[in-house]
Amino acid sequence: MNKNPNLGKEPIIFFRKEVEMSRFWDLVKESTIVQGLITLGVIGVTCYLWATGQQVPQELWTADGIILGFFFGAKATQIVRR
């Protein structure tokens, strides 16, 4: 005799995958720590290459500009929302 009434039934799904991913990206967009770490990492690599005399690819300079723009734009948006 089975005492578990849920045995053999489909498991209950509390969140749809789309909702989970949407919430995840919302949290990432609002996370200043994650944005700051990514920004420091990419800028750090660029500074390291430049300081050691290695050639810095144009794509990396472009990525630096985009990432810095996004970081400071997100910070400005967060300040305006408050």
Biopython code that builds the backbone (N, CA, C, O; Angstrom):
import numpy as np
from Bio.PDB.StructureBuilder import StructureBuilder

atoms = [
    (1, "MET", "N", (0.820, -1.178, 0.000)),
    (1, "MET", "CA", (0.000, 0.000, 0.000)),
    (1, "MET", "C", (0.870, 1.249, 0.000)),
    (1, "MET", "O", (1.775, 1.415, 0.818)),
    (2, "ASN", "N", (0.559, 2.109, -0.942)),
    (2, "ASN", "CA", (1.274, 3.374, -1.057)),
    (2, "ASN", "C", (0.675, 4.424, -0.143)),
    (2, "ASN", "O", (-0.528, 4.683, -0.181)),
    (3, "LYS", "N", (1.521, 5.025, 0.676)),
    (3, "LYS", "CA", (1.043, 6.077, 1.563)),
    (3, "LYS", "C", (1.310, 7.468, 1.005)),
    (3, "LYS", "O", (0.824, 8.454, 1.557)),
    (4, "ASN", "N", (2.070, 7.565, -0.074)),
    (4, "ASN", "CA", (2.387, 8.852, -0.687)),
    (4, "ASN", "C", (1.357, 9.138, -1.776)),
    (4, "ASN", "O", (1.348, 8.449, -2.797)),
    (5, "PRO", "N", (0.470, 10.155, -1.586)),
    (5, "PRO", "CA", (-0.570, 10.426, -2.580)),
    (5, "PRO", "C", (-0.031, 11.018, -3.875)),
    (5, "PRO", "O", (-0.723, 10.997, -4.893)),
    (6, "ASN", "N", (1.216, 11.558, -3.857)),
    (6, "ASN", "CA", (1.777, 12.187, -5.051)),
    (6, "ASN", "C", (2.595, 11.228, -5.900)),
    (6, "ASN", "O", (3.087, 11.604, -6.964)),
    (7, "LEU", "N", (2.741, 10.002, -5.441)),
    (7, "LEU", "CA", (3.532, 9.037, -6.174)),
    (7, "LEU", "C", (2.866, 8.724, -7.511)),
    (7, "LEU", "O", (1.687, 8.377, -7.568)),
    (8, "GLY", "N", (3.645, 8.854, -8.584)),
    (8, "GLY", "CA", (3.121, 8.567, -9.907)),
    (8, "GLY", "C", (2.520, 9.779, -10.600)),
    (8, "GLY", "O", (2.169, 9.698, -11.777)),
    (9, "LYS", "N", (2.396, 10.887, -9.909)),
    (9, "LYS", "CA", (1.859, 12.101, -10.520)),
    (9, "LYS", "C", (3.015, 12.960, -11.020)),
    (9, "LYS", "O", (4.163, 12.788, -10.610)),
    (10, "GLU", "N", (2.688, 13.880, -11.905)),
    (10, "GLU", "CA", (3.690, 14.812, -12.403)),
    (10, "GLU", "C", (4.126, 15.732, -11.274)),
    (10, "GLU", "O", (3.298, 16.123, -10.451)),
    (11, "PRO", "N", (5.408, 16.089, -11.214)),
    (11, "PRO", "CA", (5.858, 17.005, -10.164)),
    (11, "PRO", "C", (5.258, 18.400, -10.365)),
    (11, "PRO", "O", (4.979, 18.817, -11.490)),
    (12, "ILE", "N", (5.070, 19.094, -9.273)),
    (12, "ILE", "CA", (4.527, 20.445, -9.326)),
    (12, "ILE", "C", (5.643, 21.393, -9.749)),
    (12, "ILE", "O", (6.722, 21.399, -9.157)),
    (13, "ILE", "N", (5.379, 22.179, -10.761)),
    (13, "ILE", "CA", (6.353, 23.152, -11.249)),
    (13, "ILE", "C", (5.918, 24.521, -10.745)),
    (13, "ILE", "O", (4.841, 25.011, -11.085)),
    (14, "PHE", "N", (6.773, 25.130, -9.927)),
    (14, "PHE", "CA", (6.437, 26.423, -9.342)),
    (14, "PHE", "C", (6.784, 27.589, -10.271)),
    (14, "PHE", "O", (6.090, 28.606, -10.281)),
    (15, "PHE", "N", (7.844, 27.442, -11.040)),
    (15, "PHE", "CA", (8.283, 28.525, -11.917)),
    (15, "PHE", "C", (8.501, 27.979, -13.320)),
    (15, "PHE", "O", (9.029, 26.883, -13.510)),
    (16, "ARG", "N", (8.084, 28.766, -14.284)),
    (16, "ARG", "CA", (8.407, 28.407, -15.664)),
    (16, "ARG", "C", (9.834, 28.858, -15.935)),
    (16, "ARG", "O", (10.321, 29.798, -15.307)),
    (17, "LYS", "N", (10.490, 28.203, -16.850)),
    (17, "LYS", "CA", (11.877, 28.511, -17.161)),
    (17, "LYS", "C", (12.034, 29.958, -17.632)),
    (17, "LYS", "O", (13.018, 30.613, -17.287)),
    (18, "GLU", "N", (11.074, 30.467, -18.420)),
    (18, "GLU", "CA", (11.159, 31.835, -18.924)),
    (18, "GLU", "C", (11.094, 32.838, -17.775)),
    (18, "GLU", "O", (11.798, 33.849, -17.780)),
    (19, "VAL", "N", (10.255, 32.554, -16.805)),
    (19, "VAL", "CA", (10.116, 33.449, -15.663)),
    (19, "VAL", "C", (11.403, 33.446, -14.848)),
    (19, "VAL", "O", (11.859, 34.502, -14.411)),
    (20, "GLU", "N", (11.991, 32.276, -14.639)),
    (20, "GLU", "CA", (13.230, 32.176, -13.885)),
    (20, "GLU", "C", (14.348, 32.948, -14.573)),
    (20, "GLU", "O", (15.078, 33.691, -13.918)),
    (21, "MET", "N", (14.489, 32.782, -15.879)),
    (21, "MET", "CA", (15.546, 33.480, -16.606)),
    (21, "MET", "C", (15.295, 34.983, -16.628)),
    (21, "MET", "O", (16.235, 35.772, -16.526)),
    (22, "SER", "N", (14.052, 35.377, -16.759)),
    (22, "SER", "CA", (13.733, 36.797, -16.744)),
    (22, "SER", "C", (14.118, 37.413, -15.407)),
    (22, "SER", "O", (14.714, 38.489, -15.362)),
    (23, "ARG", "N", (13.783, 36.742, -14.340)),
    (23, "ARG", "CA", (14.125, 37.223, -12.994)),
    (23, "ARG", "C", (15.630, 37.245, -12.802)),
    (23, "ARG", "O", (16.166, 38.170, -12.191)),
    (24, "PHE", "N", (16.314, 36.237, -13.316)),
    (24, "PHE", "CA", (17.772, 36.178, -13.214)),
    (24, "PHE", "C", (18.404, 37.388, -13.883)),
    (24, "PHE", "O", (19.278, 38.032, -13.302)),
    (25, "TRP", "N", (17.971, 37.704, -15.102)),
    (25, "TRP", "CA", (18.555, 38.843, -15.814)),
    (25, "TRP", "C", (18.176, 40.158, -15.161)),
    (25, "TRP", "O", (18.961, 41.106, -15.197)),
    (26, "ASP", "N", (16.991, 40.242, -14.562)),
    (26, "ASP", "CA", (16.632, 41.444, -13.816)),
    (26, "ASP", "C", (17.586, 41.653, -12.644)),
    (26, "ASP", "O", (18.019, 42.774, -12.379)),
    (27, "LEU", "N", (17.906, 40.581, -11.956)),
    (27, "LEU", "CA", (18.831, 40.685, -10.833)),
    (27, "LEU", "C", (20.239, 41.041, -11.287)),
    (27, "LEU", "O", (20.933, 41.811, -10.623)),
    (28, "VAL", "N", (20.659, 40.487, -12.406)),
    (28, "VAL", "CA", (21.992, 40.796, -12.923)),
    (28, "VAL", "C", (22.074, 42.260, -13.329)),
    (28, "VAL", "O", (23.072, 42.929, -13.059)),
    (29, "LYS", "N", (21.014, 42.764, -13.985)),
    (29, "LYS", "CA", (21.022, 44.166, -14.398)),
    (29, "LYS", "C", (21.089, 45.114, -13.204)),
    (29, "LYS", "O", (21.719, 46.168, -13.287)),
    (30, "GLU", "N", (20.452, 44.752, -12.106)),
    (30, "GLU", "CA", (20.424, 45.603, -10.926)),
    (30, "GLU", "C", (21.654, 45.418, -10.031)),
    (30, "GLU", "O", (21.871, 46.224, -9.127)),
    (31, "SER", "N", (22.448, 44.396, -10.255)),
    (31, "SER", "CA", (23.562, 44.094, -9.374)),
    (31, "SER", "C", (24.778, 44.936, -9.725)),
    (31, "SER", "O", (25.453, 44.691, -10.725)),
    (32, "THR", "N", (25.040, 45.908, -8.908)),
    (32, "THR", "CA", (26.192, 46.775, -9.115)),
    (32, "THR", "C", (27.489, 46.010, -8.902)),
    (32, "THR", "O", (28.494, 46.305, -9.549)),
    (33, "ILE", "N", (27.478, 45.039, -8.011)),
    (33, "ILE", "CA", (28.690, 44.270, -7.730)),
    (33, "ILE", "C", (29.116, 43.479, -8.965)),
    (33, "ILE", "O", (30.283, 43.516, -9.355)),
    (34, "VAL", "N", (28.181, 42.772, -9.573)),
    (34, "VAL", "CA", (28.503, 41.978, -10.765)),
    (34, "VAL", "C", (28.963, 42.885, -11.896)),
    (34, "VAL", "O", (29.951, 42.591, -12.568)),
    (35, "GLN", "N", (28.254, 43.980, -12.108)),
    (35, "GLN", "CA", (28.639, 44.911, -13.166)),
    (35, "GLN", "C", (30.025, 45.483, -12.909)),
    (35, "GLN", "O", (30.837, 45.605, -13.827)),
    (36, "GLY", "N", (30.288, 45.832, -11.657)),
    (36, "GLY", "CA", (31.589, 46.387, -11.315)),
    (36, "GLY", "C", (32.717, 45.397, -11.509)),
    (36, "GLY", "O", (33.786, 45.758, -12.000)),
    (37, "LEU", "N", (32.489, 44.146, -11.126)),
    (37, "LEU", "CA", (33.524, 43.126, -11.293)),
    (37, "LEU", "C", (33.821, 42.857, -12.763)),
    (37, "LEU", "O", (34.980, 42.714, -13.151)),
    (38, "ILE", "N", (32.785, 42.789, -13.569)),
    (38, "ILE", "CA", (32.997, 42.577, -15.008)),
    (38, "ILE", "C", (33.751, 43.760, -15.604)),
    (38, "ILE", "O", (34.686, 43.580, -16.385)),
    (39, "THR", "N", (33.341, 44.971, -15.232)),
    (39, "THR", "CA", (34.000, 46.175, -15.737)),
    (39, "THR", "C", (35.462, 46.198, -15.326)),
    (39, "THR", "O", (36.334, 46.436, -16.163)),
    (40, "LEU", "N", (35.746, 45.955, -14.053)),
    (40, "LEU", "CA", (37.134, 45.945, -13.591)),
    (40, "LEU", "C", (37.955, 44.861, -14.264)),
    (40, "LEU", "O", (39.126, 45.069, -14.584)),
    (41, "GLY", "N", (37.345, 43.705, -14.479)),
    (41, "GLY", "CA", (38.066, 42.617, -15.135)),
    (41, "GLY", "C", (38.485, 42.957, -16.557)),
    (41, "GLY", "O", (39.638, 42.756, -16.939)),
    (42, "VAL", "N", (37.551, 43.469, -17.330)),
    (42, "VAL", "CA", (37.858, 43.791, -18.736)),
    (42, "VAL", "C", (38.832, 44.962, -18.820)),
    (42, "VAL", "O", (39.780, 44.920, -19.604)),
    (43, "ILE", "N", (38.613, 45.995, -18.031)),
    (43, "ILE", "CA", (39.519, 47.141, -18.033)),
    (43, "ILE", "C", (40.896, 46.724, -17.511)),
    (43, "ILE", "O", (41.922, 47.201, -17.996)),
    (44, "GLY", "N", (40.910, 45.821, -16.509)),
    (44, "GLY", "CA", (42.183, 45.324, -15.979)),
    (44, "GLY", "C", (42.996, 44.588, -17.035)),
    (44, "GLY", "O", (44.212, 44.763, -17.119)),
    (45, "VAL", "N", (42.337, 43.775, -17.833)),
    (45, "VAL", "CA", (43.036, 43.059, -18.915)),
    (45, "VAL", "C", (43.605, 44.055, -19.921)),
    (45, "VAL", "O", (44.740, 43.903, -20.373)),
    (46, "THR", "N", (42.836, 45.054, -20.264)),
    (46, "THR", "CA", (43.309, 46.067, -21.214)),
    (46, "THR", "C", (44.509, 46.811, -20.656)),
    (46, "THR", "O", (45.497, 47.021, -21.360)),
    (47, "CYS", "N", (44.427, 47.212, -19.393)),
    (47, "CYS", "CA", (45.548, 47.933, -18.764)),
    (47, "CYS", "C", (46.786, 47.054, -18.674)),
    (47, "CYS", "O", (47.903, 47.525, -18.886)),
    (48, "TYR", "N", (46.590, 45.782, -18.359)),
    (48, "TYR", "CA", (47.720, 44.860, -18.284)),
    (48, "TYR", "C", (48.411, 44.735, -19.643)),
    (48, "TYR", "O", (49.635, 44.826, -19.735)),
    (49, "LEU", "N", (47.621, 44.527, -20.686)),
    (49, "LEU", "CA", (48.210, 44.407, -22.023)),
    (49, "LEU", "C", (48.959, 45.673, -22.406)),
    (49, "LEU", "O", (50.064, 45.608, -22.944)),
    (50, "TRP", "N", (48.358, 46.821, -22.130)),
    (50, "TRP", "CA", (48.978, 48.093, -22.474)),
    (50, "TRP", "C", (50.253, 48.326, -21.663)),
    (50, "TRP", "O", (51.260, 48.772, -22.214)),
    (51, "ALA", "N", (50.221, 48.030, -20.358)),
    (51, "ALA", "CA", (51.367, 48.280, -19.479)),
    (51, "ALA", "C", (52.543, 47.359, -19.785)),
    (51, "ALA", "O", (53.696, 47.738, -19.581)),
    (52, "THR", "N", (52.262, 46.157, -20.270)),
    (52, "THR", "CA", (53.346, 45.226, -20.592)),
    (52, "THR", "C", (53.855, 45.389, -22.013)),
    (52, "THR", "O", (54.726, 44.639, -22.456)),
    (53, "GLY", "N", (53.321, 46.355, -22.720)),
    (53, "GLY", "CA", (53.801, 46.642, -24.065)),
    (53, "GLY", "C", (53.228, 45.741, -25.136)),
    (53, "GLY", "O", (53.685, 45.773, -26.278)),
    (54, "GLN", "N", (52.234, 44.936, -24.790)),
    (54, "GLN", "CA", (51.613, 44.073, -25.789)),
    (54, "GLN", "C", (50.566, 44.857, -26.568)),
    (54, "GLN", "O", (50.020, 45.849, -26.085)),
    (55, "GLN", "N", (50.299, 44.396, -27.772)),
    (55, "GLN", "CA", (49.308, 45.069, -28.591)),
    (55, "GLN", "C", (47.906, 44.766, -28.052)),
    (55, "GLN", "O", (47.554, 43.611, -27.815)),
    (56, "VAL", "N", (47.116, 45.829, -27.865)),
    (56, "VAL", "CA", (45.733, 45.680, -27.405)),
    (56, "VAL", "C", (44.843, 45.670, -28.650)),
    (56, "VAL", "O", (44.830, 46.647, -29.399)),
    (57, "PRO", "N", (44.102, 44.591, -28.882)),
    (57, "PRO", "CA", (43.245, 44.525, -30.075)),
    (57, "PRO", "C", (42.175, 45.622, -30.070)),
    (57, "PRO", "O", (41.666, 46.011, -29.019)),
    (58, "GLN", "N", (41.853, 46.100, -31.251)),
    (58, "GLN", "CA", (40.835, 47.142, -31.389)),
    (58, "GLN", "C", (39.496, 46.688, -30.817)),
    (58, "GLN", "O", (38.752, 47.495, -30.260)),
    (59, "GLU", "N", (39.189, 45.404, -30.951)),
    (59, "GLU", "CA", (37.931, 44.883, -30.412)),
    (59, "GLU", "C", (37.868, 45.018, -28.894)),
    (59, "GLU", "O", (36.797, 45.249, -28.333)),
    (60, "LEU", "N", (39.011, 44.876, -28.231)),
    (60, "LEU", "CA", (39.047, 45.023, -26.776)),
    (60, "LEU", "C", (38.834, 46.476, -26.370)),
    (60, "LEU", "O", (38.149, 46.751, -25.385)),
    (61, "TRP", "N", (39.421, 47.416, -27.128)),
    (61, "TRP", "CA", (39.163, 48.839, -26.851)),
    (61, "TRP", "C", (37.685, 49.153, -27.025)),
    (61, "TRP", "O", (37.100, 49.888, -26.229)),
    (62, "THR", "N", (37.088, 48.596, -28.068)),
    (62, "THR", "CA", (35.657, 48.811, -28.312)),
    (62, "THR", "C", (34.821, 48.209, -27.184)),
    (62, "THR", "O", (33.880, 48.839, -26.703)),
    (63, "ALA", "N", (35.164, 46.991, -26.763)),
    (63, "ALA", "CA", (34.445, 46.352, -25.658)),
    (63, "ALA", "C", (34.582, 47.175, -24.387)),
    (63, "ALA", "O", (33.622, 47.299, -23.628)),
    (64, "ASP", "N", (35.768, 47.743, -24.141)),
    (64, "ASP", "CA", (35.959, 48.599, -22.965)),
    (64, "ASP", "C", (35.000, 49.784, -22.992)),
    (64, "ASP", "O", (34.372, 50.104, -21.983)),
    (65, "GLY", "N", (34.891, 50.422, -24.127)),
    (65, "GLY", "CA", (33.980, 51.568, -24.241)),
    (65, "GLY", "C", (32.531, 51.183, -24.021)),
    (65, "GLY", "O", (31.792, 51.889, -23.335)),
    (66, "ILE", "N", (32.127, 50.074, -24.596)),
    (66, "ILE", "CA", (30.740, 49.615, -24.439)),
    (66, "ILE", "C", (30.460, 49.248, -22.986)),
    (66, "ILE", "O", (29.429, 49.628, -22.431)),
    (67, "ILE", "N", (31.376, 48.513, -22.377)),
    (67, "ILE", "CA", (31.178, 48.083, -20.985)),
    (67, "ILE", "C", (31.174, 49.278, -20.036)),
    (67, "ILE", "O", (30.337, 49.343, -19.136)),
    (68, "LEU", "N", (32.097, 50.225, -20.223)),
    (68, "LEU", "CA", (32.103, 51.422, -19.376)),
    (68, "LEU", "C", (30.830, 52.234, -19.560)),
    (68, "LEU", "O", (30.264, 52.735, -18.588)),
    (69, "GLY", "N", (30.381, 52.364, -20.794)),
    (69, "GLY", "CA", (29.138, 53.090, -21.062)),
    (69, "GLY", "C", (27.951, 52.427, -20.393)),
    (69, "GLY", "O", (27.107, 53.103, -19.804)),
    (70, "PHE", "N", (27.883, 51.110, -20.479)),
    (70, "PHE", "CA", (26.787, 50.389, -19.843)),
    (70, "PHE", "C", (26.848, 50.528, -18.333)),
    (70, "PHE", "O", (25.825, 50.745, -17.683)),
    (71, "PHE", "N", (28.050, 50.404, -17.769)),
    (71, "PHE", "CA", (28.212, 50.476, -16.310)),
    (71, "PHE", "C", (27.764, 51.834, -15.781)),
    (71, "PHE", "O", (26.964, 51.908, -14.848)),
    (72, "PHE", "N", (28.282, 52.909, -16.378)),
    (72, "PHE", "CA", (27.924, 54.233, -15.881)),
    (72, "PHE", "C", (26.492, 54.606, -16.248)),
    (72, "PHE", "O", (25.841, 55.345, -15.509)),
    (73, "GLY", "N", (25.998, 54.115, -17.362)),
    (73, "GLY", "CA", (24.593, 54.344, -17.714)),
    (73, "GLY", "C", (23.654, 53.654, -16.753)),
    (73, "GLY", "O", (22.628, 54.214, -16.367)),
    (74, "ALA", "N", (24.001, 52.438, -16.363)),
    (74, "ALA", "CA", (23.180, 51.703, -15.397)),
    (74, "ALA", "C", (23.216, 52.384, -14.040)),
    (74, "ALA", "O", (22.194, 52.463, -13.357)),
    (75, "LYS", "N", (24.380, 52.874, -13.645)),
    (75, "LYS", "CA", (24.489, 53.586, -12.367)),
    (75, "LYS", "C", (23.627, 54.849, -12.394)),
    (75, "LYS", "O", (22.933, 55.146, -11.421)),
    (76, "ALA", "N", (23.666, 55.585, -13.488)),
    (76, "ALA", "CA", (22.864, 56.805, -13.588)),
    (76, "ALA", "C", (21.376, 56.477, -13.544)),
    (76, "ALA", "O", (20.600, 57.192, -12.911)),
    (77, "THR", "N", (20.981, 55.408, -14.208)),
    (77, "THR", "CA", (19.577, 54.994, -14.197)),
    (77, "THR", "C", (19.137, 54.601, -12.795)),
    (77, "THR", "O", (18.034, 54.953, -12.377)),
    (78, "GLN", "N", (19.975, 53.881, -12.066)),
    (78, "GLN", "CA", (19.644, 53.494, -10.692)),
    (78, "GLN", "C", (19.494, 54.713, -9.796)),
    (78, "GLN", "O", (18.611, 54.755, -8.939)),
    (79, "ILE", "N", (20.355, 55.705, -9.993)),
    (79, "ILE", "CA", (20.277, 56.924, -9.182)),
    (79, "ILE", "C", (19.002, 57.692, -9.484)),
    (79, "ILE", "O", (18.348, 58.199, -8.572)),
    (80, "VAL", "N", (18.644, 57.780, -10.760)),
    (80, "VAL", "CA", (17.428, 58.498, -11.152)),
    (80, "VAL", "C", (16.190, 57.801, -10.604)),
    (80, "VAL", "O", (15.245, 58.469, -10.186)),
    (81, "ARG", "N", (16.176, 56.460, -10.598)),
    (81, "ARG", "CA", (15.028, 55.705, -10.081)),
    (81, "ARG", "C", (14.798, 55.939, -8.607)),
    (81, "ARG", "O", (13.661, 55.895, -8.137)),
    (82, "ARG", "N", (15.868, 56.186, -7.874)),
    (82, "ARG", "CA", (15.733, 56.409, -6.427)),
    (82, "ARG", "C", (15.262, 57.797, -6.211)),
    (82, "ARG", "O", (15.075, 58.215, -5.069)),
]
sb = StructureBuilder()
sb.init_structure("model")
sb.init_model(0)
sb.init_chain("A")
sb.init_seg("    ")
for serial, (resi, resn, name, xyz) in enumerate(atoms, 1):
    if name == "N":
        sb.init_residue(resn, " ", resi, " ")
    sb.init_atom(name, np.array(xyz, "f"), 0.0, 1.0, " ", f" {name:<3s}", serial, name[0])
structure = sb.get_structure()
